[in-house]
Amino acid sequence: MSGYSRLMGTDEIGTLTALKAHRRELADRCIGEHRGRIVKTTGDGMLVEFASVVDAVACAVTIQRGMAKRNAKVPEERRIVFRIGINVGDIIIDGHDIFGDGVNIAARLETLCEPGGVCISRAANEQIRDKLSLSFADLGEQAVKNIARAVGVFGLGASDIVAIPETVDLSPTDESGTSPAGSFEQEIHYCQARDGVQLAYSRIGNGPPLVKTGNWLTHLEFDLDSPIWGRLYRDLASYRALIRYDARGNGLSDREVPDVSFAHFVDDLEAVVDAAGLDRFALFGISQGCAVSIAYAVRHPERVTHLILLGGYPQGWKKRSRTAAEKQAGEAMITLMRVGWGQENPAFRQMFTSQFAPDASKEQAEWFNELQRISTSPEDAVRNLLANGEVDVTQLLPQVKAPTLVMHARQDARVPFEMGRRLAAGIPGARFVPLESRNHIVLDNEPAFDRFMEEVKAFIAQ
């Protein structure tokens, strides 16, 4: 860290708090994603070992690019800025520690580095030259302390790092030194919403970020290998870094929370995106997550690159009810949820499964019945349904700036097809794709699923 003593002398508590946040939210996460091991830390630095020098350099540039974004609105005199040195060479392993010339050279390279930049040795540059689209400047041979021979040094300055296009692949490599199609080991983290509620979010896969907005009935662990959601999430993670989270009152996030409302749903998405350290990303909403995604995209037009909406609606079930009978049916459903949701007998929950996925196989239906029971309590289920009933983003639709893809099952048994058509009609330039299905949750064994995946992949590649 550059200027550590000066910053500590000015504001010790503030500096330590900011440094911990940068480590927790950016550095440690990047190191883990690139298969690094933190060997030891000092007050103002750390020593990290990587399985691949390609991973080490990609991680370093990712961290420095992330720090530049995090510092953008911080006064220059209060900015925390890192210098990073990288070498590839033999080391001596002593328990959990490492020593030797390979380590010493990396340490000396760090001192030669400009703040916000990365310096690497000639040996490291030779190994990454054909594997990363990065061009380090040749800084010549440098005499470094306690090393008998001169060391060839290559540097990438802070301004060079900022100028690197977002399209440059800095994702982790596999053992062969090439970027894998996707990493399917899920990382689960927690962040705090504006009102103190703890939200669980996860990251899986590599590539540009795709955020799935939280919606009713999710469980980060239970969903991933499920016969309903498993293939969808893994297919998306094969070419994107997929960030998901459990909405308040659901899954691994806090249950029995003080308030469940649409406004809090939007704030929660904001909290997850900020905690994940994302700047610009594609946003994906399913069902009630569509309205939340729309509200966020209007609030932060500069951050949403693409908006994908599946099975959504501009108005919740209470707002769009047209007859007294429809309203009474909604209220009756609320009463039944309070008394039947948590029972071991799945007969009541099967009513919901039949609405969400009428064509589900026996395995899929049984899994979705169980998801309802374990993902949320009867009271939280009621509160979520009531909050979603009050949704109305009709006035926000014309304000959406992001390119938008709207898809809806033509015979959706849960949310009328007309709701998807209204979403697409209200958002300027939105593309509408009807899916030939009866399922609100498009199942991975029906043709509509393949159509959905093809449309999404083509859309976010634009």
N, C-alpha and C positions, 0 to 999 in steps of 0.2 A: 504494500500500500504506500502510495506516494504522499509525503507530507503528514505522516501519522503523528509525529510528535507535536507539530503545530496545531493540528486539529484537536488533539487530546488536551493541549494546553488551553485552547479556547473554550471547548465544551466537551468534557470527558464523557458525561452520561449520554449526551446526544450523539457523539461520535460512535460510542460502543453500540448504542441501540440501532443506529443506521447500518453499521458494519454487520451486525448480526442479521439484520433484515436482508441485506444484499447477499449474504452467505446462504441463508435459509431459502430465500425465494429465487435465487439465480445460480450462484456458484456451486453450492452443494448439489443442486438438482442436475446441473449440466455435467458435473463430474460423474455422478451416478449414471446418467444416461450414456456417457461415453466410456463406461467401464473403468473409471479411475478409482484409485484407492488413496484416501487421504492418510499419508504416513504420519504426519505430525503438524501441529499448528503452533505459531508463535503469536505474539500480540498483534503484529501487523502483517503476517504472511502465513503461508502453508507450503508444505512439500507434498507433492502428489505423484504417484506412480501410475502409469497407464500400460495396458497390454499392447497398445499400438501407438507409434509416434503420429500416425494419421489421426487417431482419436485425440491425442494430446493437443495437436495443433487446432483441430476442428473445435475442440472444447474451449481452448484459449480464445480463439476468435469469437466464438459464440458468447462467451462471458464478456469480452470487451465490447462487443456490439450491444449486448444487453445493458451494460453499464452506461454506455453513451446515451441510450434512450432513457434510462432511469435518472440520469443527471441533467437531462435537458431543461428541466424547470427548477433546478436547484442552483442557488447563487454560486458563482465560481469559487468563492472563498470557503464554501462549506461542502464542496463536492468530494466524495471519496473516489479516488482514482487508483487503479491497479497497474503494476508493471508485471509482465510475465516472461520468464525465460524458459526455454525448452531445449533439452539435449537428449540424444539417444546414445547409450553406451553401457559398458559393464558396470554393475553395482555390487556392493557387498551387503548381504542381508544379515542382520543381527536381530533376531526376534521379529518384532514388528517394525524395526527401524531399518533404514538403508544408508549406506555410506559409499565413498569412493570418488574417483575423478569424474565419473558420469554425473554424480550429484553436484560436485563442486563446480563443474563447468556450467550447469544449468543455473546455479546460484549466481555466478558471475555474469552470465548473460542477462539475468534479471536486472542487475545494477546498470548495465549498458543500455537498457531499454528506455525509450521515452515514455512518460506517463500516458496510459491509455493504449499502449502498443504491445507488440509481441516480438521478442528476439529469439531466433533459433540458431543452432549450430549448423555448420556446413553438412555434417552427417545427417542431421534431421532434414535439412532442405533437400538433399539427394533422395531421401526416401519418400517424401510427399510430392515431389515435383510432378509426377504423372498421375497422382491420385486425388489431388485437391486443386480446384480452380482458383488458386491464390498465387500471387506473384510477390515474393519477398525481395526487397532491394538488397543487393550485395554490398555490405558495409566493410568488406575487406578483412584482413587478418588483424586480430586484436590481441595485445598482450594482456592477460588477466592474472589477477593475484593468485599466488600459490600454484600456478600451472606453468610447467617448464616451457611448453611449446605454445606458439601463437594459435589462436582459435579463429577459424573462419566464421564470421557472423553475418547473419541475414536478418533484416528487420522489416516489420510492417507497422507503419505509424498509425496513430489514432485517427487521423483524417482518412487514411487509406481504408481502415476498417469500417468506418462509417459509410464510405462510398461503395462498399461491396454490395452488389445487388442481392435482394432477398431470395432470388432464384438460385443462388449458389448453394450447392448441397453441402451442409456441414453436419449431416446426420451421422450417428455412430456407425462404425464398420463392424463386419463380422470377422472371424478369425483369419480369413483370407485377405483382409485389408480392403474389402469392397463393402459398399453400403447394402445392407439386407433389404428385402422388400418390406419387412415390417417386424418390429419387436413386440411380441405378444405377452411380455411380462408386465402385468399391470402394477403401477405405482399408485398407492392411495395416500392422499394428504388431507389435511384439515385447514380450513380458514374460518374467519369470524365475519359474520354478516354485520351490517350497520347497527343492529339492535342487540348484538352479542350472541346470536344463535350460531352454533358450530355446524359448518357445512362440510360434508365429505366430498372430495372430488378425486378423480383418477386421471391418469395419462397412460395411453397405450399406443404403440406404433411410432413411426418416424415420418418426417416430412413436414410440410407447412401445416400449421395448426387448424383443426376443425373442432369447433366447440358444439357439443350437443346440449341444448338448453334443458334444464331439469323439468320433469313433469311428474304427474301423479303415478304411483305404483312403479317405483324403481328400487333396486338394491344393487349397489356396485359389484359386490362379490357374487351374488346369486344370479345376476343377469348374464354375466360374461360367458358362461358355458351352457347357457340355456337353449332349449329347442325353439324359443321364440326370438330372442335377441342376439344369440351368440354369433351366428354367421354375419348378420348385419354389422356388428361392431368390429369383427375381425376383418371383414372385407374392406371397411372404411379405413382401418388401421394399417392395411397393406400398402397404402400410398399417402396416408396423412397421419399426423400426430393427433389422435382423438382424445379430447378432454371431455369427460362426462362428470356429472355430479348428481347426488341425491337431493331433491328439493326438501325444504324444511318439512319435518313431520314424516319423512320417508327414509327407508333404508338405513344407512350408516350415519345420516345427519341427525341432529337433535330431534327427539320426539316431544310431544306435549309442549310445544313452544308457546310463548305468550300471544303471538298474533300470526294468523295465516290470512294473507290478503294478496291481491294481484300486485299492489305496489311493492310489497316485500319480495314477491317472486322476481321482479325486475331488479331490485336492489341486490338480491342474492346472486343473480347472474353476474352483475357488476363486480361483486366481491370475489367470485371464483375467477373471473378473467384477470382481475388485478393480482390475485394471489398466485396465479399460474405464470405471471410475468409476460402476458401476451400483449402485443402492440396491435397488429392487424391479423385478422383471422376470418375464416368462413364460419357462418353460424347456421346451425341445423335445429329446427324445431319440429316436434311431433305433437299432434293433438293440441292440448292446452299450452304446450311449449311454444307453439307458433305465435300466439298473441304476445307472450313474454319476449320472444325474439324480435317481433316487430317493434315493440316499445323500446327495447334496447337499441335497435338499429336506428331509430329516430333520435334517441338521446345521444348516441355516439356514431354518427355517420362516418366519421373519419377512421373508425376501427374495423367496420364490417366490410369485408371484400366481396362476399357472396352471401345471399340469404336463401336457405332451402327450407321449404315449408311442406309438411306432409300431414294430411288429415286434419287441418286446422280450421279455425273459425274466427270471424271478427267479433262475434257476439256470443256470450255464454248461454247456457240452456235457459236460464231465467229470462234473459233479455230477448231471446228469440222465440220464446213460447208465444203462440198466437191465440190459443183457445184456453178456456177455463179448465177443460179436461186435461190438456197438456201440462198446465201448471200443477194441477192436483196430482198427476202422475209423478211429477218431479218431487213434490213434497212427500208422497207416499214412499218413494225410493229412499229418501233421507231417513224416514222412520224405520224402514226395514234394515238399512245399513246399521243403525244404532243397535239393533237387537240381534242381527244375524251375522255381522261381519267376522267377529272373532271366534265363532263356533268351530269345533273340529269338523262337524258335518259340512261338506263343501256345497251342499245343495243350493244355498242362497248365493254363494259367490259364483256358482255356475251361471246364474242369470247374467252377471256382468261379463263373464267369459264368452257367452253366446252373443253378446253385443259387440265385444271387441274383436273376436275372431270366430265367427260362426262356422268356418270351414276348418277349424283346428283339428288335428289328429287327436287321438286319445291321449298320447304322451304330451302334446302341446297344451291341451285343455287342462290336464291334471297339473302341469307345471304352473300355468297361469292362475289356477285356483289357489295353489299354494303360495305363489308370489303375493297375491292379495293379502293373505293372512300374515305373512312374515314381514312385508314391506311397510305396513302402517297399522296403527290401532284403529278400532271402530270409530273413536271420537275424532282422530286426525283424518280419517277417511271422509267423515262427514264435513269437517272443516274445509278440506281441500275441495270437495265437490261444491260446497256453498260458495267458496271464493271463486271457483271457475265459472259458476253460474252467473256471477255479476260482471264478468269481463265484457268490455266494449272498447275495441280499438278502431272502430269505424273511422273516427276523425283523424287517426294517425296514418291510415293507409296512403293517402296522397303525399305524405311527407317522407316516405321511404326512398332513400337515394341509392341503396345498394342494388346491384343486379339481382333479380329474384326469380327463383324457380318454385312454382306451386304445383304440388301433386295431390291427387285425391282419388280414392277408390270410388268407382262409378256407383256401386251399390253399397256403400259404407253403411253398416247397420248401427253405428254409434253416432256419427256426425254426418248430417245430410250432405250429399254431394254439392248441393247448392251453396253451402258455406264455403267450400273450396273455390267454387267459381266466383263468388263475391270477393274473396281475398284477392284473387288474380286480377279481377276487374278493377279493384280499387287501388292497386299498387302500380304506379307508372312503369310501363315497359315490362311488367312481369310476364313470364312464360307459363302457360298452364298445360299440364299433362294429365289427362284422365288415365287412371289405371283400371284395368279390367279385373275387378275383384269385389268381393262382398266384405272383405275384412278391413276393419279400422286399423289393425296392426297387420301390415302386409307380411305374409308368411314366406319363409325362404324356400318352400317347395312349390310355389305357384309361379306362373310366368310373369305376373306383375312384379315380383321381386327383382327378377333379372332386368326388366325394363326400368325399374326404379334405380338400380345400381348403375346401369348404363347412362341414364340421364344425369345422375349426380356426378359421376366421374367426368363426363364430357363438359358439364356446366362449370365445375370448379377448376377445370384445366384452362379455361378461357382467360 
